Amino acid sequence: MAKIKGHVTIRTENCKGCDLCVHECPQDSLQLSTALNTSGYPYAVLVNDTCTGCTNCALVCPEAVITVFREGKKKPIAILSHVTENITVDITS
Amino acid sequence: MTEPLIEPQHIQCENLDQMDQVWTRPETLIDRKLHYCPGCGHSVAHRLIMETIDELNIQETTIGVAPVGCSVFAYHYMDIDMQEAAHGRATAVATGIKRVLPDRIVFTYQGDGDLAAIGTAETIHTINRGENIVIIFVNNGIYGMTGGQMAPTTLPGFVTSTSPNGRDTHTMGYPLKMAEMISVLPGAYYVTRQAVHSAKSVRKAKKATLKAFQYQMDGKGGTSFVEIVSNCPSGWKMTPVESNQYLDDEIFDFYTLGDIKLPPKE
């Protein structure tokens, strides 16, 4: 089964290392760092490339430091270029 | 023997610009480091309210009332008009604001020490009058800010600094179920109890907050009351993950989640 590919970016400076996202991740993609940020907390790090962009980690993150990206499901069915006058395109079919 | 320290590296993504951004911090939540303890449910509750305000596009017309307690600095993080109220009097202040400015969306954000202890009278009478406001009640069963004393909502047997042998119901009474209590008042329009301990519950809580604000905007009924059962890792002397597990294991048996009073069907 082709998996949806996702990605997260984490603002590590605002992370407080509460570990909630690590436990919430269904893919076990996240882990806490051993290094500390300037506030003295460990921070969450994406360690596996199995992220599906389910947003679970971002939803439980109290500090809202996680931004989630997901690969678009829909590919463009047609690309229009060099259109000089008004046209109507039927995309229902 | 210590484990060798291998620093995990964040995986980089090459085609990030081609991906869709599916979740990010709400715009109205001010980009500032929150003062809450790691893993605190208050931060999630703040975010849910701001997401709701973003979605309904009511940033310009919303006035929030901040409480006294852990969330006393709520106005530091919410990019809307805010008013600080005296301890427990947030609903009374909100009543005044709503009556003077009926076209504004007014909500209060209160903890259990604020709403269920010192402000019980104000809360009950505001809801009894059916004021058209939203009350967000974050219940973590303890006085977090002052150092983990017993609150009216603390479960029986729970050890706090003022109940070192656990809450004894013979001398300290039973925990208050605020949501059930006020649901019998005719002025209550929508009463629900939600949690923010897992992704699933956060999604549900978001829907409930959205509903509550929508009901106020429609202006049909009375007060909407959203109780959010939260954790307090520092006050409960647990790690954030343990405290969320404790919510699942013990607290939800007593504070049952779900809608308690729904608006009458038309």
HADDOCK unambig.tbl for C-alpha pairs under 7 A between the chains (distance, minus, plus):
assign (segid A and resid 14 and name CA) (segid B and resid 33 and name CA) 6.16 0.50 0.50
assign (segid A and resid 16 and name CA) (segid B and resid 38 and name CA) 5.41 0.50 0.50
assign (segid A and resid 17 and name CA) (segid B and resid 38 and name CA) 6.84 0.50 0.50
assign (segid A and resid 18 and name CA) (segid B and resid 38 and name CA) 5.06 0.50 0.50
assign (segid A and resid 18 and name CA) (segid B and resid 39 and name CA) 4.99 0.50 0.50
assign (segid A and resid 18 and name CA) (segid B and resid 240 and name CA) 6.00 0.50 0.50
assign (segid A and resid 19 and name CA) (segid B and resid 241 and name CA) 6.86 0.50 0.50
assign (segid A and resid 20 and name CA) (segid B and resid 39 and name CA) 6.94 0.50 0.50
assign (segid A and resid 20 and name CA) (segid B and resid 240 and name CA) 6.91 0.50 0.50
assign (segid A and resid 20 and name CA) (segid B and resid 241 and name CA) 6.05 0.50 0.50
assign (segid A and resid 33 and name CA) (segid B and resid 7 and name CA) 6.39 0.50 0.50
assign (segid A and resid 33 and name CA) (segid B and resid 8 and name CA) 5.96 0.50 0.50
assign (segid A and resid 34 and name CA) (segid B and resid 7 and name CA) 5.86 0.50 0.50
assign (segid A and resid 35 and name CA) (segid B and resid 7 and name CA) 6.93 0.50 0.50
assign (segid A and resid 45 and name CA) (segid B and resid 8 and name CA) 6.88 0.50 0.50
assign (segid A and resid 45 and name CA) (segid B and resid 9 and name CA) 6.69 0.50 0.50
assign (segid A and resid 45 and name CA) (segid B and resid 10 and name CA) 5.10 0.50 0.50
assign (segid A and resid 46 and name CA) (segid B and resid 10 and name CA) 4.89 0.50 0.50
assign (segid A and resid 46 and name CA) (segid B and resid 11 and name CA) 5.76 0.50 0.50
assign (segid A and resid 47 and name CA) (segid B and resid 8 and name CA) 6.56 0.50 0.50
assign (segid A and resid 47 and name CA) (segid B and resid 9 and name CA) 6.44 0.50 0.50
assign (segid A and resid 47 and name CA) (segid B and resid 10 and name CA) 5.80 0.50 0.50
assign (segid A and resid 47 and name CA) (segid B and resid 11 and name CA) 5.94 0.50 0.50
assign (segid A and resid 55 and name CA) (segid B and resid 23 and name CA) 6.71 0.50 0.50
assign (segid A and resid 56 and name CA) (segid B and resid 199 and name CA) 5.17 0.50 0.50
assign (segid A and resid 59 and name CA) (segid B and resid 199 and name CA) 5.52 0.50 0.50
assign (segid A and resid 59 and name CA) (segid B and resid 202 and name CA) 6.56 0.50 0.50
assign (segid A and resid 60 and name CA) (segid B and resid 197 and name CA) 6.98 0.50 0.50
assign (segid A and resid 60 and name CA) (segid B and resid 198 and name CA) 6.06 0.50 0.50
assign (segid A and resid 60 and name CA) (segid B and resid 199 and name CA) 5.60 0.50 0.50
assign (segid A and resid 62 and name CA) (segid B and resid 39 and name CA) 6.05 0.50 0.50
assign (segid A and resid 62 and name CA) (segid B and resid 40 and name CA) 6.54 0.50 0.50
assign (segid A and resid 62 and name CA) (segid B and resid 41 and name CA) 6.70 0.50 0.50
assign (segid A and resid 62 and name CA) (segid B and resid 43 and name CA) 4.86 0.50 0.50
assign (segid A and resid 62 and name CA) (segid B and resid 44 and name CA) 4.87 0.50 0.50
assign (segid A and resid 63 and name CA) (segid B and resid 34 and name CA) 6.85 0.50 0.50
assign (segid A and resid 63 and name CA) (segid B and resid 43 and name CA) 6.41 0.50 0.50
assign (segid A and resid 64 and name CA) (segid B and resid 25 and name CA) 5.65 0.50 0.50
assign (segid A and resid 66 and name CA) (segid B and resid 24 and name CA) 6.82 0.50 0.50
assign (segid A and resid 67 and name CA) (segid B and resid 23 and name CA) 5.60 0.50 0.50
assign (segid A and resid 67 and name CA) (segid B and resid 24 and name CA) 4.64 0.50 0.50
assign (segid A and resid 68 and name CA) (segid B and resid 21 and name CA) 5.93 0.50 0.50
assign (segid A and resid 68 and name CA) (segid B and resid 22 and name CA) 5.58 0.50 0.50
assign (segid A and resid 68 and name CA) (segid B and resid 23 and name CA) 4.99 0.50 0.50
assign (segid A and resid 68 and name CA) (segid B and resid 24 and name CA) 6.56 0.50 0.50
assign (segid A and resid 69 and name CA) (segid B and resid 19 and name CA) 5.83 0.50 0.50
assign (segid A and resid 69 and name CA) (segid B and resid 20 and name CA) 5.41 0.50 0.50
assign (segid A and resid 69 and name CA) (segid B and resid 21 and name CA) 4.33 0.50 0.50
assign (segid A and resid 69 and name CA) (segid B and resid 22 and name CA) 5.40 0.50 0.50
assign (segid A and resid 70 and name CA) (segid B and resid 19 and name CA) 5.35 0.50 0.50
assign (segid A and resid 70 and name CA) (segid B and resid 20 and name CA) 5.25 0.50 0.50
assign (segid A and resid 70 and name CA) (segid B and resid 21 and name CA) 6.38 0.50 0.50
assign (segid A and resid 70 and name CA) (segid B and resid 22 and name CA) 6.37 0.50 0.50
assign (segid A and resid 71 and name CA) (segid B and resid 19 and name CA) 4.58 0.50 0.50
assign (segid A and resid 71 and name CA) (segid B and resid 20 and name CA) 6.00 0.50 0.50
assign (segid A and resid 72 and name CA) (segid B and resid 19 and name CA) 6.14 0.50 0.50
assign (segid A and resid 72 and name CA) (segid B and resid 20 and name CA) 6.02 0.50 0.50
